[in-house]
Amino acid sequence: MGKVLLILVVLITAIFATLSLTMRQSTSEYVDSMNTNIDNLKAKEISNYVLDYAIRQIDNGT
């Protein structure tokens, strides 16, 4: 009975470790993707501001 219990504990630990590592890796990829999306949105926001500023300057005649 002790050997069976030990084998089950080792098996459950291995499964838990595998799941933890897989989730950690996929979470890391998700965070990288989110950072890229945020950077793209910031770049679009800056370009929109610059375009709006240029249009206002043209309207003002400067």
Secondary structure, 3 states (H helix, E strand, C coil): CHHHHHHHHHHHHHHHHHHHHHHHHHHHHHHHHHHHHHHHHHHHHHHHHHHHHHHHHHHHCC
